[in-house]
C-alpha cells in the first residue's frame, strides 16, 4: 500500500482568529487538488469552529491541539472530545511534549485521552519523544518504548487504523536543531518494531509515523526521503503560509 505523506501544521498558541481564517482560505485555494500529500492544521481551540467551516469538504484535516479525557464534567478550562468532534475536527494532538513537560501530563492521562478521542471517531496524533538528557544518556529507545507501552495500553489492533504517531525529540522542538534525517529514521524504525511486536507487521507498516522538530522548507525533502518517515508535524514553520506550502511541496516530491 502506498501511503501519502501526512503533513500537519501545529500552530500552538499563535496567530489571531482573522489571520487563522485567512490562512485557511488561502491554504484551501493554493493547495493543488491532485496534491500527493494529505495535509492538516492544528489551530487554537477558539479558531476551530470558523476554520472547520472554511475548510469543509476541502480534504484538509483539522486537529485540536488537546482534549480532556472525560466527555463532560467540572473541569474548568478544559474541552472534551465530543465538543471537538461536533464542530468538525477530524484529528487531535495527544501527548505533545509541551503538554507532557510544561503541563505535567502523565502517560495514563494520555492513554485515557486517546481512548476518549477514539470513542467519538476523532483520530489521535500521539506525540512521543525523548528529552536531551535522555538522548545523551543513551535512553532514547527506553523512553520511547515506555511512552508507547503506557499510552497505547488497551488500544486494539483495529483501533490502530485511526492512529497516527509523531516522533518529536524534545531537544529538536523550537530549537532550530533538527534531528539528522538518519537519526530520526532510526527512531522511526524502532517505533515500527515496537508496533510489530505489539500488533503485527502489517499494522506497523500501514501506520503513519510523522517526524516533528524544527522542520523547515530546507530540510523537509531530506527528512521525507527517509524510508521510515511517513509525514511531518511542523510547528514554527507552519504559521507562515508560504513556508508551510513549501514544506508540503517538498514532501510531495515536487
Ligand atoms: P517546531 O517545528 O517549531 O520545532 O515545533 C515542532 C512541534 O512541536 C510540532 O508539534
Boltz pocket constraint, residues with backbone or C-beta under 6 A from the ligand:
constraints:
  - pocket:
      binder: B
      contacts: [[A, 10], [A, 96], [A, 168], [A, 172], [A, 173], [A, 174], [A, 175], [A, 176], [A, 212], [A, 213], [A, 214], [A, 215], [A, 233], [A, 234], [A, 235], [A, 236], [A, 237]]
      max_distance: 6.0
